[in-house]
């Protein structure tokens, strides 16, 4: 699943879309009021670097 923290409500919200590959320790940034960018990360908890350099624009609910 993919979730985002809603600062207005103080709750985590499930996104309607999933990342195409599992990620840990990725970086996120607000792109607009209704979009967030998910960038990079590790493929697993052992720190394997993601070999597919995705920058994804996810629509917020």
N, CA and C atoms as an extended XYZ file, in Angstrom:
183
Properties=species:S:1:pos:R:3:atomname:S:1:resname:S:1:resid:I:1 pbc="F F F"
N         0.830       -1.185        0.000 N   UNK     1
C         0.000        0.000        0.000 CA  UNK     1
C         0.873        1.247        0.000 C   UNK     1
N         0.287        2.357       -0.310 N   UNK     2
C         0.974        3.649       -0.253 CA  UNK     2
C         0.090        4.599        0.546 C   UNK     2
N         0.668        5.197        1.571 N   UNK     3
C        -0.066        6.115        2.427 CA  UNK     3
C         0.648        7.454        2.482 C   UNK     3
N        -0.099        8.495        2.829 N   UNK     4
C         0.462        9.835        3.008 CA  UNK     4
C        -0.149       10.405        4.292 C   UNK     4
N         0.663       11.152        5.043 N   UNK     5
C         0.177       11.757        6.282 CA  UNK     5
C        -0.529       13.064        5.969 C   UNK     5
N        -1.773       13.177        6.399 N   UNK     6
C        -2.566       14.391        6.190 CA  UNK     6
C        -2.361       15.302        7.399 C   UNK     6
N        -1.628       16.386        7.212 N   UNK     7
C        -1.325       17.288        8.323 CA  UNK     7
C        -2.565       18.020        8.826 C   UNK     7
N        -3.588       18.154        8.004 N   UNK     8
C        -4.814       18.832        8.422 CA  UNK     8
C        -5.620       17.990        9.412 C   UNK     8
N        -5.627       16.659        9.206 N   UNK     9
C        -6.418       15.778       10.064 CA  UNK     9
C        -5.580       15.051       11.110 C   UNK     9
N        -4.267       14.928       10.854 N   UNK    10
C        -3.396       14.187       11.766 CA  UNK    10
C        -3.469       12.684       11.573 C   UNK    10
N        -3.994       12.243       10.427 N   UNK    11
C        -4.140       10.818       10.134 CA  UNK    11
C        -3.406       10.446        8.850 C   UNK    11
N        -3.042        9.142        8.749 N   UNK    12
C        -2.489        8.601        7.512 CA  UNK    12
C        -3.646        8.279        6.582 C   UNK    12
N        -3.491        8.573        5.288 N   UNK    13
C        -4.536        8.347        4.290 CA  UNK    13
C        -3.996        7.399        3.224 C   UNK    13
N        -4.768        6.372        2.907 N   UNK    14
C        -4.399        5.418        1.867 CA  UNK    14
C        -4.555        6.075        0.504 C   UNK    14
N        -3.516        5.998       -0.326 N   UNK    15
C        -3.590        6.557       -1.674 CA  UNK    15
C        -4.302        5.584       -2.593 C   UNK    15
N        -4.915        6.098       -3.629 N   UNK    16
C        -5.639        5.268       -4.581 CA  UNK    16
C        -4.733        4.541       -5.553 C   UNK    16
N        -3.443        4.894       -5.567 N   UNK    17
C        -2.506        4.248       -6.485 CA  UNK    17
C        -1.346        3.654       -5.704 C   UNK    17
N        -0.730        2.639       -6.277 N   UNK    18
C         0.418        1.987       -5.660 CA  UNK    18
C         1.691        2.358       -6.407 C   UNK    18
N         2.813        2.242       -5.734 N   UNK    19
C         4.096        2.409       -6.409 CA  UNK    19
C         4.332        1.178       -7.278 C   UNK    19
N         4.963        1.322       -8.436 N   UNK    20
C         5.175        0.166       -9.309 CA  UNK    20
C         6.160       -0.849       -8.737 C   UNK    20
N         7.017       -0.422       -7.815 N   UNK    21
C         7.998       -1.297       -7.165 CA  UNK    21
C         8.033       -0.939       -5.686 C   UNK    21
N         8.246       -1.940       -4.824 N   UNK    22
C         8.343       -1.678       -3.395 CA  UNK    22
C         9.501       -0.739       -3.083 C   UNK    22
N         9.334        0.116       -2.082 N   UNK    23
C        10.358        1.084       -1.712 CA  UNK    23
C        10.448        1.190       -0.194 C   UNK    23
N        11.640        1.443        0.279 N   UNK    24
C        11.884        1.806        1.674 CA  UNK    24
C        12.828        2.989        1.647 C   UNK    24
N        12.709        3.863        2.611 N   UNK    25
C        13.600        5.032        2.741 CA  UNK    25
C        13.585        5.930        1.515 C   UNK    25
N        12.437        6.070        0.884 N   UNK    26
C        12.345        6.964       -0.258 CA  UNK    26
C        12.147        8.397        0.218 C   UNK    26
N        12.278        9.332       -0.682 N   UNK    27
C        12.091       10.748       -0.383 CA  UNK    27
C        10.808       11.203       -1.061 C   UNK    27
N        10.034       12.009       -0.362 N   UNK    28
C         8.807       12.557       -0.937 CA  UNK    28
C         8.821       14.072       -0.839 C   UNK    28
N         8.165       14.702       -1.789 N   UNK    29
C         8.068       16.163       -1.806 CA  UNK    29
C         6.723       16.562       -2.385 C   UNK    29
N         6.162       17.637       -1.862 N   UNK    30
C         4.897       18.152       -2.387 CA  UNK    30
C         5.147       18.800       -3.737 C   UNK    30
N         4.369       18.390       -4.740 N   UNK    31
C         4.490       18.974       -6.077 CA  UNK    31
C         3.439       20.058       -6.277 C   UNK    31
N         2.296       19.884       -5.638 N   UNK    32
C         1.195       20.852       -5.692 CA  UNK    32
C         0.257       20.512       -4.544 C   UNK    32
N        -0.882       21.153       -4.506 N   UNK    33
C        -1.841       20.883       -3.433 CA  UNK    33
C        -2.405       19.467       -3.492 C   UNK    33
N        -2.373       18.833       -4.676 N   UNK    34
C        -2.984       17.510       -4.823 CA  UNK    34
C        -2.042       16.461       -5.394 C   UNK    34
N        -0.742       16.737       -5.417 N   UNK    35
C         0.222       15.766       -5.934 CA  UNK    35
C         1.446       15.723       -5.042 C   UNK    35
N         2.009       14.519       -4.932 N   UNK    36
C         3.236       14.324       -4.172 CA  UNK    36
C         4.217       13.538       -5.037 C   UNK    36
N         5.493       13.879       -4.960 N   UNK    37
C         6.523       13.161       -5.702 CA  UNK    37
C         7.156       12.117       -4.790 C   UNK    37
N         7.317       10.902       -5.283 N   UNK    38
C         8.015        9.830       -4.579 CA  UNK    38
C         9.288        9.540       -5.365 C   UNK    38
N        10.446        9.678       -4.707 N   UNK    39
C        11.724        9.644       -5.413 CA  UNK    39
C        12.671        8.634       -4.771 C   UNK    39
N        13.235        7.731       -5.602 N   UNK    40
C        14.314        6.840       -5.173 CA  UNK    40
C        13.934        5.863       -4.081 C   UNK    40
N        14.907        5.561       -3.187 N   UNK    41
C        14.706        4.642       -2.081 CA  UNK    41
C        15.469        3.348       -2.261 C   UNK    41
N        15.232        2.419       -1.343 N   UNK    42
C        15.865        1.105       -1.371 CA  UNK    42
C        14.832        0.056       -1.743 C   UNK    42
N        15.297       -1.014       -2.376 N   UNK    43
C        14.394       -2.076       -2.808 CA  UNK    43
C        13.947       -2.956       -1.642 C   UNK    43
N        14.734       -2.980       -0.562 N   UNK    44
C        14.378       -3.794        0.599 CA  UNK    44
C        15.068       -3.253        1.845 C   UNK    44
N        14.840       -3.892        2.971 N   UNK    45
C        15.400       -3.408        4.233 CA  UNK    45
C        16.900       -3.641        4.354 C   UNK    45
N        17.491       -4.397        3.435 N   UNK    46
C        18.933       -4.640        3.478 CA  UNK    46
C        19.712       -3.549        2.766 C   UNK    46
N        19.020       -2.549        2.228 N   UNK    47
C        19.688       -1.399        1.634 CA  UNK    47
C        20.043       -1.528        0.174 C   UNK    47
N        19.527       -2.539       -0.526 N   UNK    48
C        19.788       -2.644       -1.956 CA  UNK    48
C        19.213       -1.419       -2.654 C   UNK    48
N        20.033       -0.726       -3.387 N   UNK    49
C        19.600        0.495       -4.059 CA  UNK    49
C        18.658        0.149       -5.198 C   UNK    49
N        17.622        0.927       -5.363 N   UNK    50
C        16.688        0.735       -6.465 CA  UNK    50
C        17.414        1.038       -7.767 C   UNK    50
N        17.363        0.104       -8.704 N   UNK    51
C        18.063        0.299       -9.974 CA  UNK    51
C        17.208        0.999      -11.014 C   UNK    51
N        15.933        1.190      -10.702 N   UNK    52
C        15.034        1.907      -11.600 CA  UNK    52
C        14.795        3.286      -10.985 C   UNK    52
N        15.404        4.335      -11.520 N   UNK    53
C        15.317        5.664      -10.897 CA  UNK    53
C        13.991        6.363      -11.187 C   UNK    53
N        12.955        5.947      -10.485 N   UNK    54
C        11.630        6.526      -10.696 CA  UNK    54
C        11.462        7.848       -9.956 C   UNK    54
N        10.789        8.765      -10.587 N   UNK    55
C        10.228        9.940       -9.925 CA  UNK    55
C         8.749        9.885      -10.255 C   UNK    55
N         7.943        9.560       -9.262 N   UNK    56
C         6.524        9.328       -9.490 CA  UNK    56
C         5.694       10.490       -8.971 C   UNK    56
N         4.703       10.882       -9.723 N   UNK    57
C         3.772       11.926       -9.307 CA  UNK    57
C         2.468       11.243       -8.924 C   UNK    57
N         2.198       11.172       -7.627 N   UNK    58
C         1.014       10.489       -7.127 CA  UNK    58
C        -0.073       11.493       -6.792 C   UNK    58
N        -1.303       11.184       -7.172 N   UNK    59
C        -2.437       12.070       -6.894 CA  UNK    59
C        -2.922       11.830       -5.471 C   UNK    59
N        -3.088       12.910       -4.729 N   UNK    60
C        -3.592       12.821       -3.367 CA  UNK    60
C        -5.109       12.762       -3.372 C   UNK    60
N        -5.673       12.069       -2.364 N   UNK    61
C        -7.137       11.979       -2.291 CA  UNK    61
C        -7.768       13.319       -1.973 C   UNK    61
